[in-house]
Amino acid sequence: MRTDPLAFLGDELNSLKQQNLYRRLRILDAEQQAHTSFDGRSVVNLSSNNYLGLTTHPRLREKAIEAIEKFGAGSGSVRTIAGTMAIHMELEERLAAFKKTEAVVVFQSGFAANAGTVSSILGRDDVIVSDELNHASIIDGARLSRAAIKVFPHKDVDAARAILRDLPPAQKKLLITDGVFSMDGDLGPVAELAAAAEEYGAIMMVDDAHASGVFGRNGRGTIDHFDVHGRVDVQVGTLSKAMGALGGYVAGSRNLIEFLYHRARPFLFSTSHPPAVAAACLAALDVLEQEPELIDRLWENTRFFKAGLAALGFNTGISESPITPVIAGESALAMKLSDRLFEEGVFAQGIVFPTVARDKARVRTIVTATHTREDLQFALDTFAKVGRELSII
Ligand SMILES: Cc1ncc(COP(=O)(O)O)c(C=O)c1O
């Protein structure tokens, strides 16, 4: 009989179980909503990236259905062969106008946008200067590019400057930061890094996945929030979080976008979005423009919930966004906190090593515009009960 050549995977999984790092997927039984059902349990949902509640917004539903009826279920090809539909171009044009850049290219996801862009605009003779907490898709793109990767401590602008200063002026170099860091909810020092990039002739890139639809006027992101329009060469946004659907995009100069059309491998070698996805994203842009009160509500809820957690005495780190970590310390304690909250009707995902440092395991909470005050008060009361039970507060 043939021995299983993948037997080592079982050993790896057992090792994860022993370290309390094994994760079972929670199954969403209903819609992605602020109050919904996972694994058969009704919960207040503090784990989605559905910041504005757009996954179930009537306008997105309606436009997606309309697009299926008009154009079918799939695009049937990659963008560069037969898979560029008029609706894909319309979305790119709308996004470029929204972001106030010359052009935009849409990718299948934010992950593909980051990885495809970094790996295609840099090569083995180049240097990437990157914040230590930048997203995995940036790290993978950097590795694929074969450029030298120089990592600076989180948000340490002086350290980033020191790296840039030591590089020859003619060296092609990219300085890159997340706009909002996804595990801590803090903001990248976008304006200060843009100034450093200008001084040392670096390409400046910002991954605004968690800022899209959340920061800046009508959710235009951190470039708008910090008023650095024209000073960030490569802006990445996502259509998968606040925008309620799926996708990622790069906004920048016409040359950048045309280059990515020719060289970004996820664009060249992977099928484009179904028309319904593009239609839902266009509808999401309409909502951002026509219902700015959703963003106001998101921020009111954020302030209320953050203040409540702080008053209870939890360590909520350095967040400046609707992402608020509740730091427990050890992995096992964070997972226990998450499990007990879930049993009591609150879903806040445990996040452990290697996603965060070993001693900074946490549950991550994300409030949305569609949580009611009752939802959030219930969540706070539950955090108080479970936090005391586990001696975290
Ligand atoms: C900072 C950051 N960048 C990029 C992404 C990828 O975005 P998407 O989910 O659209 O692939 C994420 C999603 O987890 C993220 O948190």
The ligand as an SDF file (V2000), in Angstrom:
LIG
                    3D

 16 16  0  0  0  0  0  0  0  0999 V2000
   -4.3050   45.5910    5.6070 C   0  0  0  0  0  0  0  0  0  0  0  0
   -4.9500   44.6810    4.6190 C   0  0  0  0  0  0  0  0  0  0  0  0
   -4.5760   44.7460    3.3360 N   0  0  0  0  0  0  0  0  0  0  0  0
   -5.1220   43.9430    2.3990 C   0  0  0  0  0  0  0  0  0  0  0  0
   -6.0960   43.0210    2.7360 C   0  0  0  0  0  0  0  0  0  0  0  0
   -6.6580   42.1340    1.6660 C   0  0  0  0  0  0  0  0  0  0  0  0
   -7.8890   42.5910    1.2410 O   0  0  0  0  0  0  0  0  0  0  0  0
   -8.9380   41.5780    0.5800 P   0  0  0  0  0  0  0  0  0  0  0  0
   -9.7010   40.9480    1.6890 O   0  0  0  0  0  0  0  0  0  0  0  0
   -9.7490   42.4460   -0.3180 O   0  0  0  0  0  0  0  0  0  0  0  0
   -8.1270   40.5730   -0.1800 O   0  0  0  0  0  0  0  0  0  0  0  0
   -6.5170   42.9230    4.0530 C   0  0  0  0  0  0  0  0  0  0  0  0
   -7.5740   41.9160    4.4090 C   0  0  0  0  0  0  0  0  0  0  0  0
   -7.4760   41.1840    5.3360 O   0  0  0  0  0  0  0  0  0  0  0  0
   -5.9300   43.7610    5.0290 C   0  0  0  0  0  0  0  0  0  0  0  0
   -6.3050   43.6700    6.3060 O   0  0  0  0  0  0  0  0  0  0  0  0
  1  2  1  0
  2  3  1  0
  2 15  2  0
  3  4  2  0
  4  5  1  0
  5  6  1  0
  5 12  2  0
  6  7  1  0
  7  8  1  0
  8  9  2  0
  8 10  1  0
  8 11  1  0
 12 13  1  0
 12 15  1  0
 13 14  2  0
 15 16  1  0
M  END
$$$$
